[in-house]
Amino acid sequence: MIHCGKKHICIVVTCVLCTSFLICSWKNPQLQNNITRKIFPQATTASPAGEFSRGKQAQNVLTALKDNKTFIISPYFDDRESKVTRVIGIVHHEDVKQLYCWFCCQPDGQIYVSKAKIDVHSDRFGFPYGATDIVCLEPENCDPTHIAIHQSPRGNIDQLPRFEIKNRKAETLSVDFTVCISAMFGNYNNVLQFIQSVEMYKILGVQKVVIYKNNCSHLMEKVLKFYMEEGTVEIIPWPINSHLNVSSRWHFMQDGTHIGYYGQITALNDCIYRNMQRSKFVVLNDADEIILPLKHPDWKTMMKSLQEENPGTGVFLFENHVFPKTISTHMFNISSWNTVPGVNILQHVHREPDRKDVINPRKMIVDPQKVIQTSVHSVLRAYGKSVKVPMDVALVYHCRVPLQGNLPRESLIRDTTLWRYNSSLIMNVNKVLNQTIL
């Protein structure tokens, strides 16, 4: 244990306790140096640390450590198995071998250093960088509010960026459904479909939409500003391409890129932990996807029924179906919408049939408190079961470029489930357009 009060010189000394914690508390400097050298022969005493609060508070959602191969998103307190701080990050799966967690316990200002467990998620899809949990076992009798991550158990803590540990205090769930969208990139300008999707989410019972935004058009910025002021949308800046060579594909193409699909998997994991204590359910889908219930009017009644039928389940998977934007109907050709860039989903109600020997991907509604790690189409680790929701209960309406572009129109399946909501949807979309664009 290293004391970092105002009147003390902090000398970082490392010792192993229970194979995890490096806790040093000697007051005799000479004894301290001798013990340090016996445990780590290559170690020397570090520079004075000062108070932990004097460390540099991380200002960005993505923070690069000095090795430039470790990127910290945010730490979250997690006591579901043991008392740990789980740091959501991105690391190079081969080059990052060792990291240390620096805790400062308040109010006494003692620093504890523990060796981190580096858990690179299995769904890396061949890219050298992947979503990673940096798991830090917390000391007993300490409720740290901040943490620093460093490549060494020694150093000057004043020089390390420090991160606030979220989810430290238990909160009452404030919303039923939060949609996580990651990531918005490529100067995104599908304005009409985005507004329609958000308004459909609200009709179905969503109170919050979290967007990890890399970039978008000026017109889209106006729409996001409206939704932020309304309280529906929360924007998480996501400048991942400032640090890594990102790919717009999900799998590695040997093209020199570092991470797939703008770090989508990392953002999804962060979104789950970010909303773990404030949302009953978290919905993981893209902005051009809507989970449409077929037997229920909204998500709340649907999820109540699904939970009653599947006790102990924390992950519900919904089958994705493509409604090609190249096939349209003349219904709902609203003239005022024609000047707005983007797709009018009400005109696209023909879905592609299932492909032989191809499994349709799924998107999810999860209980965030039961998820440990997630990928895009399934969870990697969770408490409880995962259930595939039958298609007659709900499906994912996905309006996009076709996957089976050569199919004639008569081979598609006409599915007008979306039209059940047309009256409310048109009225709500018009309100937004009148206040933002028209």
N, C-alpha and C positions, 0 to 999 in steps of 0.2 A: 504494500500500500504506500502510495507516494502522497505526502501531504502537500496541498497546493494553496495554503492560506496566504494572505497578503504579506505576512512577515517571514515567510519561510522560503528557503531555496529548495526548489523541487529537483531532486536527483532521481532520474528514472532508473530503477534497478529491477531486474527481472528474476523471478523464481517461479518454479512450477508447483502448483497446488492442485491436487486432484487431477493431474494431467491437463487441466484446462486453464486455470487462472494463474496469472503471473502477478502476484500480490506482494508488495514490498513495504516494509514498515520500520526498517531499522533507523535509529537516530544517530548512530556512530558512523560518520562518513568513511573512516578507514575500514571498519568492519564491513560496511556496505560494499565498498569496492572489492574487498577480498572475496566475499560471498558471490558477488556478481561474476568475477573472473572464474570461479570454480564451476559455476553452472553454465555460463557461456564464455569459454576461454577467449573468444574473439571479441567479447563485448567490452565497451568502455562506458564510463558514466556519461549521461547525456547532459545537454545544456539545461539551465534552469527553465522550468515550465511556467511558473506563475499560475494565476487562477484560470480554471478551465473556461470561465466566462469570457476570458480575454482572447480565446481562440477565434478564428475567423468564421463567422456564421455563414454557412453556404447560402447563396442568394438564388441559385438556379435550380430548376427541376433536375437537370443533368449536370453533374459535377465530375470532372475528370480528376483522378488522383495523379500524383507526380509521375507514376510509371506510364501514364497515358494508355494503359491497357485495362484499367479498372475505372468504371463509371458508376457513381452512386446516384440513385434516384431518391429513395427515401427510406428511413428506418421505421419499423413498426413494432410495438410491444406485442408479444405473442406468448400467452401463458396457457395455451390449450394442452400442451404436453409437459413442458417445463418452462421455467421463467427465462425467456430469451428475447433478445432484440433481433428481429429478422429484417435485414437490410436488403431491399430490392435493388438490384444493380445489373450491370452488364460487364462481363469480363471475357478476356481471351481464354479459351478453354484449355490451351496448353501452356501459355506463357505465365499465367498468374498461378503461382504455386502456394503462396503463403500470405495471409493478411492477419492483422491484429486489430482487436476492438479496444478502444480507449474510452472507458466510462469515467465520468466524474460524479461522485455521490454528493448530493447536497443534504443538509447545509454545511457539512464539515469539510467539503472540498477535497475529499480523498480520491485519488485516481486509481482505478483498477484496469489492468491490461489483460485481456484474454485472447487466446488464439482462436481465430474464426474458423468455422467450418464453411468451406466454399462448395456450394451445391449448384453446379451448372445444370440447368434444366435439360432433360433428355431430348426434347423436341428442338434441336438446333438446326436441323435440316441441312447439315453439311457446312454451314457458315462457321468461320473461326471464332466469332463472338456470339454469345448467347445470353439469354435471360438467366440470372443467377440469384440465388438466395445466399447472402453472406450472414450466417447464423452465429450470433454472439451470446454465449451463456452469461447471464447476468450474475453478479455477486450477491450473496445473501445480505439481507438488511441494507439494501441499497435500491432506491428507486430513481435511477438516473433520468434526467430530462433530456440530455444530449449525449451524442456519441461521435467519436472520430474514428476513421478507418485508416490504418497505416500499414506499410509493408514491413515494419519492424516493431519490436516491443520497446525500442529505444528511440528517443528523439525529443524535440522541443514541441510541446503541445500547442504553444502559441502559434506555431507555423502551420498547424493542421486545420483544414476546414472542419467545422463541427456541424452536426445535423440534429435537429429536434426529433425526438422519438415520439411518433404519433401513436394514438390509441392507448396512451398510458392510463388515461382516466376512463372508466366505464361511462357510457352514455346511453340514453334512451333512444331507441330506434325512431328516427324522425320522419322517415318516408317508407313507403311500401316497395316501390320499384325505382331503381336507378339503371339507366342504360349507359353502357361504356362503349364509346366509339373510338377506335384507334386504327390507324392514325390518319388524320386529314392532311393530305399532301398533294403535290402536283398542281399547285395553283387551283385547287378545287373550286369548281364553278357550277356544279349541278344544283343550282339554287332552288328551283321549284320542287324537285324531288326531295331535297333536304327538308324544306318547310313541310311538305306533305308527310314525310316520315315523322318529324317531331310532333306534328299535330295528331297523327295517328297514335303515337306513343302516349300522348296526353289523353286521348279518348280512351285508350286501353288501360290507363291507370298509372302512368309514369309521372313522378314529380320532379325528377332530376335526370339530365342528360350530361354526361361528362365526356368532353372531347379532348383528345390529345392532338393538338393542332401544330403541324409543321408549317404549312402555309396554305393560303386560299386566295381567291380573287378579292378585289376591293368591294364588289357587290356582296359577296358572301360575308365579308367583315361587317357590313351594315346589318345583315340578318343576325349574325352572332351577337352583335352589340345589343340588338333588340331583345334577344332571348336571355342574355345575361342580365339586363336591366329588369326583365320580367321575373327573373329568378329561376328560370327553367334550366338554363345551360351554365355549366361550369367549364371554363377553358383551362387546360393544363398546357402551357407552352412546351413544345417538343422539338427543340432544335438539334435533333440527333445527327443530322448531316453536317453540323459544325464540328463534330468529333470523329465520326466514322463515315466510311464510304458505304452508303446504304444502297440496298437493292429494292426495286419495286416488285420483285418476285419473291415468292415464299421459299424457293429452294435455290441452293447454291449452284451457280452456273460457271464456276472457274473463271470469273470475269474480274477478279480483283476486289470484289465487294466484301464487306466485313460482316454485315448482318442483314437479315431478310425483312422485307416489307416494312421498312422504316421502324424496326424494333417493335413491331406490333405485339409480340408475346410479352415483352417486358412491360409495355403500357397496360395490357390487360391484367397482368398480375398486380401491378401497382394500383390499378383501379379497384380491384377486389379488396385489397387491404385498406385503401383509402376510404372505402365505404363500408367496411366491416362492422363498424359500430353505429352507423347512421341509417342503413338501409336494410330492410327485411330481405329483399331479393336484389340481385344484380343480374342484369341482362347483358350478355355478351354477343353483340352483332354489329354489322356495318351499317352505314347510313342509308344504303340502298336495300336494306332488309327489314322486314316487319314480321314478327311472329303473330300470325293470324289465328285466333281461336275459331273453331268451327262449331263446337257444342256450347260455348259460353259467350256471353256478351263482352267480357273484358278479362284481363289477366288475373284480377283479384279472385273472381269466382272460379276461374280455371285452375289457379294454383291451389286454392282451398280444396277443390275436388281432387286434384292430383296428389296432394299431400295426404289426404284421407285414404286414398287408394294405395299409396306407397309410403307407409310410415317409415321414418328413419332415412328417407332419401334426401340428399342435399343437392343433387345435380339432375336437372331435367333437360334432355336433349331433344331438339326439334329438327325435323328433316327439312333440308333446304330444297326448294323447287324454283327453277328458273322461269321467269315470265319475260320472254325476250322483248326488248324495247323496239325491235324492228317490226313487230307485229302489233298493229293497233286497231282500235275500233273508233267509229265516228262519235260514239257517245261521249258526253262530257268534254266536248271541244269548246272550252270556255275562252272567248276571244281575248279577254284581258290577261289571260295567262300566257298567251302566245308570244308576248314580248319578254317574258321572263326566261332566262336560260335554264335549261334542265328538262327533265322528263316529267310528263304528266302521268302518274301511275294509274289514274282512273281509266286511262285509255288502253291499258295493257293487261288484259284478263285472260290471256291464253298461255298455258304453261306447257313446257316440254314434257314429254313422257319419260318415264324412267329408261335409262340405258341398260342394255343387257350386260351383266357382269360388272357393273359400275355401282358402287355404293354411294348414295348421295351424302354429302357432308352434312353436319348438323351444327346448329348454334344452340346456345344454352341460356337457361334461367337457373341461377344457383343461389343457394343460401351461402352468403360469403363467409359466415362463421364456420362452415364445414369444408371450406376449400383451403388447401395448403399450396398447391401449384396448379396452374392451368395452362393449357395450350389454347389453340384457336377453336378446335372442333370437339375437344374433350378435355376433361381435367386429368392431370398427371398424378396428383395425390390429393386425397380428400378423406374426410371422416364420413362414414355412411355410404350409401349406395348411389349409383347413377342409373337413371331410368330413361329409356328411349320412349318418347311420347308417341303414341300411334297417330298416323296421319289423319284419321277421322276425328281426332281431338283438336289438333292444330298443325299448321305447317308454316315454314318460313317462306313468305312471299319475297322473292328476290328478283327485282326488275333490273336487268342488265343486258349486255350484249349476249347473243345466244351462244350456247355451248353446242347445239345441234343446228347449225345455221342452214344446212341443206334440207331440212324437213319442210315439206309443204304445209300450208296453213291448216289443211284438213287433218293433218297428223297431230296437231296440237290439241290440248284439252282445254276447253272453255271453262274457266273457273271464276265466277263473279262474286266470290266471298267478300272481296274488298268493297263491293258496292253496297253492302249492308250499312256501311258507315258514310255513304257519299254525302248525305245532307249536312251532317255535322262537319265533315271534313272540308267541304267546299266553303261553308260559312267561316270556319276558323282560318283556313288558308287565305281567304279574301281579307280578313281582318289584319293578318300579319303583312300581307302585300301592301295594303293601303297605308300601313304605318311605316313601311320600310322602303318600298321600291316604287309603287305606282303613284 
